[in-house]
Amino acid sequence: MKISKKIVLIGHFGVGKSSLIRRFVQDTFSEDYKVTIGVHVLKKEITLPKTNDDITLVIWDLEGNDDISNTRPSYLLGTNGFLYVFDMTRPATYEKLESDLDYIKDRYPKTPIKVIGNKKDLVTNEFIKQNKDVFGRFVDFYTSAKSGKNVEDVFTKLAEALTK
């Protein structure tokens, strides 16, 4: 049986949402920054390793927003899973992480969320340890769209959570 699930990437401007999607869907990376205006939708079919189920991920790349409550509600309708992305090199993108997650969980209580600290290639393990009060409590994955580190795993783990 073919399954289709809507995944929404949400987070501030410039955190790497589009780059993560491009790495996952097309296995490419570009240094050129292009602002997402509105929403960009891509699809990718994957086979879950544990169950061999085929699942089509319909991935919504939303424009960045410094205040998550300003995200258009129509973009979020029918969301099966969220990937909340922040830039590990820009504290402004994770300073309100807890309240942003509370906002999503309050409005979509049964929708799985994976939290991603992106741009891992630009920080040290020591930096992560120094910020464990934030990162250790909330982050599910550290990724690098540039190197591809953990990108496939993020989408696969969320897809697995959606099929349980």
N, CA and C atoms as a LAMMPS dump frame, in Angstrom:
ITEM: TIMESTEP
0
ITEM: NUMBER OF ATOMS
492
ITEM: BOX BOUNDS ff ff ff
-5.0000000000000000e+02 5.0000000000000000e+02
-5.0000000000000000e+02 5.0000000000000000e+02
-5.0000000000000000e+02 5.0000000000000000e+02
ITEM: ATOMS id mol type element x y z
1 1 1 N 0.84 -1.173 0
2 1 2 C 0 0 0
3 1 3 C 0.89 1.243 0
4 2 1 N 0.579 2.187 -0.862
5 2 2 C 1.316 3.449 -0.929
6 2 3 C 0.709 4.441 0.043
7 3 1 N 1.58 5.089 0.777
8 3 2 C 1.173 6.067 1.773
9 3 3 C 1.759 7.415 1.357
10 4 1 N 0.994 8.491 1.561
11 4 2 C 1.47 9.836 1.277
12 4 3 C 1.296 10.673 2.539
13 5 1 N 2.339 11.407 2.927
14 5 2 C 2.309 12.228 4.139
15 5 3 C 2.873 13.612 3.857
16 6 1 N 2.209 14.616 4.416
17 6 2 C 2.653 16.014 4.282
18 6 3 C 3.599 16.36 5.427
19 7 1 N 4.795 16.792 5.042
20 7 2 C 5.821 17.228 5.993
21 7 3 C 6.028 18.722 5.79
22 8 1 N 6.042 19.484 6.872
23 8 2 C 6.263 20.927 6.784
24 8 3 C 7.551 21.291 7.513
25 9 1 N 8.444 21.998 6.801
26 9 2 C 9.64 22.54 7.423
27 9 3 C 9.339 23.965 7.832
28 10 1 N 9.644 24.266 9.082
29 10 2 C 9.3 25.557 9.652
30 10 3 C 10.509 26.082 10.426
31 11 1 N 10.669 27.391 10.456
32 11 2 C 11.781 28.014 11.17
33 11 3 C 12.037 29.407 10.625
34 12 1 N 13.046 30.05 11.171
35 12 2 C 13.4 31.414 10.789
36 12 3 C 13.959 31.479 9.367
37 13 1 N 14.144 32.709 8.885
38 13 2 C 14.773 32.957 7.599
39 13 3 C 16.216 32.454 7.622
40 14 1 N 16.656 31.846 6.544
41 14 2 C 18.072 31.528 6.375
42 14 3 C 18.632 30.42 7.234
43 15 1 N 17.786 29.557 7.813
44 15 2 C 18.294 28.485 8.668
45 15 3 C 18.692 27.243 7.879
46 16 1 N 18.314 27.204 6.592
47 16 2 C 18.711 26.08 5.754
48 16 3 C 17.597 25.103 5.419
49 17 1 N 16.352 25.526 5.574
50 17 2 C 15.226 24.631 5.265
51 17 3 C 15.262 24.182 3.805
52 18 1 N 15.398 25.139 2.894
53 18 2 C 15.434 24.805 1.466
54 18 3 C 16.644 23.938 1.132
55 19 1 N 17.766 24.231 1.752
56 19 2 C 18.982 23.447 1.496
57 19 3 C 18.825 22.01 1.991
58 20 1 N 18.181 21.83 3.131
59 20 2 C 17.937 20.473 3.636
60 20 3 C 17.05 19.689 2.673
61 21 1 N 16.01 20.342 2.192
62 21 2 C 15.101 19.674 1.261
63 21 3 C 15.828 19.343 -0.038
64 22 1 N 16.587 20.289 -0.552
65 22 2 C 17.323 20.051 -1.792
66 22 3 C 18.309 18.899 -1.618
67 23 1 N 18.98 18.846 -0.468
68 23 2 C 19.925 17.755 -0.195
69 23 3 C 19.179 16.422 -0.147
70 24 1 N 18.026 16.4 0.505
71 24 2 C 17.26 15.165 0.653
72 24 3 C 16.656 14.698 -0.679
73 25 1 N 16.029 15.606 -1.401
74 25 2 C 15.306 15.228 -2.616
75 25 3 C 16.236 15.062 -3.817
76 26 1 N 17.195 15.982 -3.976
77 26 2 C 18.033 15.995 -5.181
78 26 3 C 19.491 15.639 -4.918
79 27 1 N 19.864 15.467 -3.651
80 27 2 C 21.233 15.192 -3.229
81 27 3 C 22.212 16.232 -3.779
82 28 1 N 21.793 17.517 -3.671
83 28 2 C 22.663 18.61 -4.103
84 28 3 C 22.711 19.679 -3.011
85 29 1 N 23.717 20.538 -3.127
86 29 2 C 23.847 21.684 -2.225
87 29 3 C 24.389 22.852 -3.029
88 30 1 N 23.888 24.044 -2.752
89 30 2 C 24.369 25.253 -3.41
90 30 3 C 24.643 26.314 -2.357
91 31 1 N 25.73 27.032 -2.535
92 31 2 C 26.067 28.139 -1.64
93 31 3 C 25.187 29.357 -1.904
94 32 1 N 24.556 29.407 -3.079
95 32 2 C 23.696 30.536 -3.431
96 32 3 C 22.436 30.511 -2.577
97 33 1 N 22.181 31.604 -1.894
98 33 2 C 21.005 31.693 -1.037
99 33 3 C 19.842 32.272 -1.82
100 34 1 N 18.761 31.524 -1.865
101 34 2 C 17.547 31.995 -2.522
102 34 3 C 16.423 31.984 -1.494
103 35 1 N 15.813 33.122 -1.304
104 35 2 C 14.734 33.263 -0.333
105 35 3 C 13.493 32.525 -0.835
106 36 1 N 12.878 31.74 0.036
107 36 2 C 11.605 31.115 -0.293
108 36 3 C 10.51 32.13 -0.023
109 37 1 N 9.697 32.376 -1.028
110 37 2 C 8.558 33.28 -0.881
111 37 3 C 7.306 32.422 -0.891
112 38 1 N 6.548 32.508 0.181
113 38 2 C 5.348 31.675 0.287
114 38 3 C 5.729 30.25 0.644
115 39 1 N 5.493 29.349 -0.293
116 39 2 C 5.768 27.94 -0.038
117 39 3 C 6.275 27.284 -1.314
118 40 1 N 7.162 26.324 -1.148
119 40 2 C 7.659 25.519 -2.256
120 40 3 C 7.421 24.063 -1.868
121 41 1 N 6.832 23.288 -2.767
122 41 2 C 6.47 21.913 -2.449
123 41 3 C 7.249 20.948 -3.341
124 42 1 N 7.88 19.957 -2.715
125 42 2 C 8.592 18.893 -3.422
126 42 3 C 8.131 17.553 -2.886
127 43 1 N 8.364 16.497 -3.664
128 43 2 C 7.99 15.143 -3.252
129 43 3 C 9.186 14.221 -3.361
130 44 1 N 9.171 13.221 -2.498
131 44 2 C 10.155 12.148 -2.618
132 44 3 C 9.543 10.877 -2.049
133 45 1 N 9.686 9.803 -2.797
134 45 2 C 9.23 8.501 -2.306
135 45 3 C 10.416 7.784 -1.695
136 46 1 N 10.182 7.244 -0.497
137 46 2 C 11.223 6.471 0.175
138 46 3 C 10.646 5.13 0.604
139 47 1 N 11.525 4.194 0.857
140 47 2 C 11.14 2.908 1.418
141 47 3 C 11.689 2.862 2.834
142 48 1 N 10.808 2.651 3.791
143 48 2 C 11.241 2.616 5.184
144 48 3 C 12.055 1.352 5.437
145 49 1 N 13.23 1.5 6.029
146 49 2 C 14.135 0.355 6.185
147 49 3 C 13.589 -0.759 7.09
148 50 1 N 12.87 -0.412 8.128
149 50 2 C 12.41 -1.429 9.088
150 50 3 C 11.221 -2.231 8.581
151 51 1 N 10.36 -1.597 7.776
152 51 2 C 9.112 -2.253 7.366
153 51 3 C 9.011 -2.495 5.866
154 52 1 N 9.908 -1.911 5.094
155 52 2 C 9.853 -1.954 3.633
156 52 3 C 8.606 -1.288 3.059
157 53 1 N 7.919 -0.462 3.853
158 53 2 C 6.767 0.287 3.364
159 53 3 C 7.255 1.425 2.476
160 54 1 N 6.544 1.636 1.375
161 54 2 C 6.816 2.794 0.527
162 54 3 C 5.967 3.955 1.026
163 55 1 N 6.597 5.116 1.112
164 55 2 C 5.885 6.304 1.564
165 55 3 C 6.324 7.491 0.71
166 56 1 N 5.354 8.264 0.265
167 56 2 C 5.647 9.479 -0.479
168 56 3 C 5.577 10.65 0.489
169 57 1 N 6.685 11.352 0.606
170 57 2 C 6.728 12.539 1.452
171 57 3 C 6.46 13.754 0.577
172 58 1 N 5.41 14.472 0.901
173 58 2 C 5.081 15.727 0.231
174 58 3 C 5.619 16.812 1.156
175 59 1 N 6.729 17.412 0.753
176 59 2 C 7.51 18.268 1.641
177 59 3 C 7.242 19.734 1.316
178 60 1 N 6.726 20.455 2.316
179 60 2 C 6.408 21.871 2.184
180 60 3 C 7.53 22.689 2.817
181 61 1 N 8.158 23.496 2.005
182 61 2 C 9.217 24.401 2.436
183 61 3 C 8.585 25.781 2.602
184 62 1 N 8.335 26.177 3.854
185 62 2 C 7.678 27.46 4.117
186 62 3 C 8.695 28.589 4.189
187 63 1 N 8.245 29.774 3.796
188 63 2 C 9.092 30.947 3.938
189 63 3 C 9.468 31.107 5.407
190 64 1 N 10.669 31.593 5.641
191 64 2 C 11.119 31.797 7.001
192 64 3 C 10.324 32.873 7.7
193 65 1 N 10.164 32.701 9.007
194 65 2 C 9.384 33.652 9.781
195 65 3 C 9.975 33.744 11.177
196 66 1 N 10.333 34.948 11.601
197 66 2 C 10.912 35.131 12.935
198 66 3 C 9.893 34.924 14.043
199 67 1 N 8.616 35.04 13.717
200 67 2 C 7.544 34.796 14.68
201 67 3 C 6.657 33.705 14.111
202 68 1 N 6.791 32.52 14.669
203 68 2 C 6.091 31.348 14.136
204 68 3 C 4.575 31.525 14.125
205 69 1 N 4.062 32.364 15.018
206 69 2 C 2.615 32.574 15.054
207 69 3 C 2.119 33.355 13.833
208 70 1 N 3.047 33.946 13.073
209 70 2 C 2.671 34.651 11.843
210 70 3 C 2.643 33.742 10.618
211 71 1 N 2.94 32.461 10.799
212 71 2 C 2.885 31.51 9.69
213 71 3 C 1.439 31.359 9.237
214 72 1 N 1.226 31.385 7.946
215 72 2 C -0.127 31.262 7.415
216 72 3 C -0.743 29.926 7.828
217 73 1 N -1.87 29.968 8.526
218 73 2 C -2.521 28.725 8.959
219 73 3 C -2.885 27.812 7.786
220 74 1 N -3.189 28.383 6.634
221 74 2 C -3.564 27.556 5.482
222 74 3 C -2.409 26.667 5.028
223 75 1 N -1.162 27.105 5.246
224 75 2 C -0.003 26.282 4.891
225 75 3 C 0.107 25.052 5.796
226 76 1 N -0.42 25.163 6.99
227 76 2 C -0.261 24.098 7.974
228 76 3 C -1.405 23.086 7.975
229 77 1 N -2.48 23.39 7.269
230 77 2 C -3.613 22.471 7.215
231 77 3 C -3.181 21.111 6.678
232 78 1 N -3.601 20.066 7.342
233 78 2 C -3.317 18.712 6.878
234 78 3 C -1.899 18.241 7.089
235 79 1 N -1.138 18.951 7.903
236 79 2 C 0.252 18.553 8.158
237 79 3 C 0.282 17.259 8.966
238 80 1 N 1.084 16.307 8.49
239 80 2 C 1.262 15.044 9.207
240 80 3 C 2.487 15.057 10.104
241 81 1 N 3.482 15.905 9.783
242 81 2 C 4.696 15.967 10.579
243 81 3 C 5.449 17.261 10.334
244 82 1 N 6.097 17.751 11.387
245 82 2 C 6.878 18.994 11.307
246 82 3 C 8.362 18.709 11.477
247 83 1 N 9.167 19.455 10.727
248 83 2 C 10.596 19.552 10.981
249 83 3 C 10.854 21.009 11.332
250 84 1 N 11.192 21.26 12.592
251 84 2 C 11.513 22.612 13.043
252 84 3 C 13.021 22.767 12.914
253 85 1 N 13.451 23.725 12.094
254 85 2 C 14.869 23.893 11.782
255 85 3 C 15.383 25.214 12.341
256 86 1 N 16.547 25.15 12.996
257 86 2 C 17.222 26.384 13.411
258 86 3 C 18.685 26.317 12.98
259 87 1 N 19.313 27.47 12.932
260 87 2 C 20.701 27.622 12.519
261 87 3 C 21.567 27.654 13.775
262 88 1 N 22.416 26.658 13.928
263 88 2 C 23.248 26.557 15.124
264 88 3 C 24.219 27.721 15.274
265 89 1 N 24.469 28.462 14.207
266 89 2 C 25.412 29.58 14.274
267 89 3 C 24.726 30.906 14.587
268 90 1 N 23.387 30.91 14.643
269 90 2 C 22.649 32.16 14.88
270 90 3 C 21.694 31.998 16.064
271 91 1 N 22.102 32.427 17.255
272 91 2 C 21.261 32.28 18.441
273 91 3 C 19.852 32.844 18.28
274 92 1 N 19.682 33.881 17.488
275 92 2 C 18.347 34.457 17.302
276 92 3 C 17.37 33.428 16.736
277 93 1 N 17.886 32.383 16.07
278 93 2 C 17.003 31.385 15.463
279 93 3 C 16.602 30.281 16.435
280 94 1 N 17.232 30.263 17.609
281 94 2 C 16.833 29.257 18.605
282 94 3 C 16.556 29.839 19.994
283 95 1 N 16.604 31.143 20.137
284 95 2 C 16.321 31.762 21.434
285 95 3 C 14.896 31.515 21.9
286 96 1 N 13.952 31.425 20.965
287 96 2 C 12.547 31.183 21.313
288 96 3 C 12.121 29.756 20.97
289 97 1 N 13.091 28.858 20.935
290 97 2 C 12.824 27.475 20.536
291 97 3 C 11.725 26.833 21.377
292 98 1 N 11.831 26.948 22.687
293 98 2 C 10.847 26.312 23.561
294 98 3 C 9.444 26.874 23.324
295 99 1 N 9.315 28.177 23.229
296 99 2 C 7.979 28.753 23.02
297 99 3 C 7.45 28.44 21.622
298 100 1 N 8.328 28.388 20.621
299 100 2 C 7.894 28.003 19.279
300 100 3 C 7.369 26.57 19.265
301 101 1 N 8.075 25.679 19.937
302 101 2 C 7.631 24.283 19.998
303 101 3 C 6.321 24.16 20.769
304 102 1 N 6.196 24.915 21.841
305 102 2 C 4.936 24.912 22.596
306 102 3 C 3.78 25.386 21.718
307 103 1 N 4.03 26.396 20.908
308 103 2 C 3.011 26.931 19.998
309 103 3 C 2.539 25.833 19.033
310 104 1 N 3.491 25.131 18.427
311 104 2 C 3.136 24.057 17.483
312 104 3 C 2.399 22.935 18.204
313 105 1 N 2.936 22.505 19.329
314 105 2 C 2.326 21.381 20.065
315 105 3 C 0.924 21.722 20.556
316 106 1 N 0.705 22.975 20.908
317 106 2 C -0.607 23.411 21.374
318 106 3 C -1.639 23.345 20.245
319 107 1 N -1.243 23.719 19.047
320 107 2 C -2.178 23.762 17.918
321 107 3 C -2.263 22.448 17.15
322 108 1 N -1.211 21.636 17.224
323 108 2 C -1.148 20.356 16.506
324 108 3 C -0.652 19.275 17.472
325 109 1 N -1.443 18.977 18.493
326 109 2 C -0.966 18.119 19.579
327 109 3 C -0.632 16.685 19.173
328 110 1 N -1.197 16.188 18.119
329 110 2 C -0.942 14.801 17.718
330 110 3 C 0.016 14.69 16.542
331 111 1 N 0.609 15.806 16.146
332 111 2 C 1.489 15.825 14.984
333 111 3 C 2.94 15.736 15.436
334 112 1 N 3.669 14.695 14.993
335 112 2 C 5.079 14.556 15.393
336 112 3 C 5.933 15.727 14.915
337 113 1 N 6.9 16.088 15.75
338 113 2 C 7.852 17.162 15.443
339 113 3 C 9.258 16.62 15.678
340 114 1 N 10.14 16.881 14.732
341 114 2 C 11.562 16.624 14.926
342 114 3 C 12.25 17.982 14.878
343 115 1 N 13.133 18.226 15.831
344 115 2 C 13.855 19.495 15.916
345 115 3 C 15.266 19.284 15.376
346 116 1 N 15.649 20.179 14.471
347 116 2 C 16.914 20.04 13.762
348 116 3 C 17.8 21.254 14.007
349 117 1 N 18.992 21.008 14.533
350 117 2 C 20.034 22.031 14.587
351 117 3 C 20.846 21.896 13.315
352 118 1 N 20.678 22.83 12.388
353 118 2 C 21.337 22.741 11.083
354 118 3 C 22.647 23.535 11.085
355 119 1 N 23.472 23.255 10.118
356 119 2 C 24.786 23.864 9.904
357 119 3 C 25.803 23.341 10.917
358 120 1 N 25.678 22.06 11.223
359 120 2 C 26.587 21.39 12.153
360 120 3 C 28.039 21.523 11.7
361 121 1 N 28.239 21.594 10.393
362 121 2 C 29.593 21.716 9.86
363 121 3 C 30.281 23.027 10.269
364 122 1 N 29.509 23.986 10.781
365 122 2 C 30.071 25.292 11.142
366 122 3 C 30.304 25.478 12.637
367 123 1 N 29.986 24.461 13.433
368 123 2 C 30.2 24.564 14.877
369 123 3 C 31 23.351 15.371
370 124 1 N 31.582 23.523 16.556
371 124 2 C 32.372 22.44 17.143
372 124 3 C 31.525 21.649 18.145
373 125 1 N 31.996 20.48 18.488
374 125 2 C 31.338 19.692 19.53
375 125 3 C 31.394 20.429 20.868
376 126 1 N 32.45 21.18 21.087
377 126 2 C 32.572 21.983 22.312
378 126 3 C 31.459 23.029 22.38
379 127 1 N 31.152 23.661 21.259
380 127 2 C 30.061 24.634 21.198
381 127 3 C 28.732 23.97 21.563
382 128 1 N 28.516 22.782 21.053
383 128 2 C 27.278 22.049 21.369
384 128 3 C 27.207 21.762 22.862
385 129 1 N 28.321 21.339 23.448
386 129 2 C 28.362 21.076 24.894
387 129 3 C 28.076 22.345 25.699
388 130 1 N 28.629 23.47 25.257
389 130 2 C 28.414 24.738 25.947
390 130 3 C 26.951 25.176 25.9
391 131 1 N 26.227 24.728 24.922
392 131 2 C 24.822 25.111 24.748
393 131 3 C 23.87 23.948 25.026
394 132 1 N 24.318 22.999 25.842
395 132 2 C 23.513 21.795 26.094
396 132 3 C 22.191 22.103 26.787
397 133 1 N 22.1 23.249 27.489
398 133 2 C 20.838 23.596 28.14
399 133 3 C 19.728 23.801 27.115
400 134 1 N 20.057 24.258 25.928
401 134 2 C 19.071 24.407 24.847
402 134 3 C 19.101 23.184 23.957
403 135 1 N 20.265 22.887 23.417
404 135 2 C 20.374 21.817 22.438
405 135 3 C 20.035 20.452 23.044
406 136 1 N 20.523 20.192 24.218
407 136 2 C 20.307 18.892 24.857
408 136 3 C 18.857 18.602 25.204
409 137 1 N 18.082 19.638 25.431
410 137 2 C 16.676 19.457 25.813
411 137 3 C 15.757 19.278 24.625
412 138 1 N 16.1 19.844 23.486
413 138 2 C 15.139 19.916 22.394
414 138 3 C 15.56 19.25 21.083
415 139 1 N 16.839 19.201 20.8
416 139 2 C 17.303 18.812 19.464
417 139 3 C 17.258 17.303 19.265
418 140 1 N 16.63 16.901 18.16
419 140 2 C 16.59 15.49 17.78
420 140 3 C 17.76 15.121 16.876
421 141 1 N 18.167 16.063 16.014
422 141 2 C 19.245 15.808 15.061
423 141 3 C 20.071 17.067 14.841
424 142 1 N 21.376 16.864 14.65
425 142 2 C 22.271 17.903 14.16
426 142 3 C 22.546 17.548 12.706
427 143 1 N 22.291 18.494 11.816
428 143 2 C 22.449 18.209 10.396
429 143 3 C 23.381 19.216 9.731
430 144 1 N 23.817 18.819 8.559
431 144 2 C 24.532 19.731 7.667
432 144 3 C 24.003 19.475 6.266
433 145 1 N 23.264 20.44 5.74
434 145 2 C 22.794 20.316 4.363
435 145 3 C 23.992 20.323 3.411
436 146 1 N 25.051 21.001 3.808
437 146 2 C 26.24 21.088 2.955
438 146 3 C 26.902 19.722 2.791
439 147 1 N 27.148 19.035 3.899
440 147 2 C 27.816 17.727 3.832
441 147 3 C 26.832 16.569 3.663
442 148 1 N 25.569 16.823 4.004
443 148 2 C 24.558 15.763 3.956
444 148 3 C 24.418 15.02 5.271
445 149 1 N 25.219 15.379 6.275
446 149 2 C 25.199 14.673 7.553
447 149 3 C 23.799 14.663 8.172
448 150 1 N 23.294 13.461 8.417
449 150 2 C 22.016 13.183 9.097
450 150 3 C 20.767 13.636 8.34
451 151 1 N 20.9 14.162 7.141
452 151 2 C 19.727 14.667 6.426
453 151 3 C 18.755 13.532 6.1
454 152 1 N 19.252 12.47 5.522
455 152 2 C 18.402 11.318 5.189
456 152 3 C 17.757 10.753 6.458
457 153 1 N 18.534 10.677 7.533
458 153 2 C 18.027 10.121 8.797
459 153 3 C 16.855 10.925 9.352
460 154 1 N 16.93 12.241 9.267
461 154 2 C 15.861 13.1 9.784
462 154 3 C 14.531 12.767 9.113
463 155 1 N 14.54 12.739 7.801
464 155 2 C 13.314 12.478 7.06
465 155 3 C 12.834 11.041 7.278
466 156 1 N 13.746 10.103 7.323
467 156 2 C 13.375 8.705 7.54
468 156 3 C 12.75 8.506 8.921
469 157 1 N 13.358 9.076 9.944
470 157 2 C 12.83 8.929 11.314
471 157 3 C 11.456 9.575 11.447
472 158 1 N 11.263 10.72 10.821
473 158 2 C 9.943 11.35 10.872
474 158 3 C 8.932 10.492 10.114
475 159 1 N 9.316 9.972 8.966
476 159 2 C 8.418 9.1 8.197
477 159 3 C 8.034 7.856 9.002
478 160 1 N 8.991 7.281 9.713
479 160 2 C 8.706 6.119 10.553
480 160 3 C 7.696 6.492 11.645
481 161 1 N 7.862 7.658 12.242
482 161 2 C 6.941 8.102 13.287
483 161 3 C 5.516 8.299 12.724
484 162 1 N 5.432 8.66 11.457
485 162 2 C 4.124 8.91 10.839
486 162 3 C 3.377 7.637 10.477
487 163 1 N 4.089 6.53 10.428
488 163 2 C 3.453 5.276 10.024
489 163 3 C 3.142 4.375 11.216
490 164 1 N 3.397 4.857 12.412
491 164 2 C 3.114 4.051 13.62
492 164 3 C 1.67 4.199 14.031
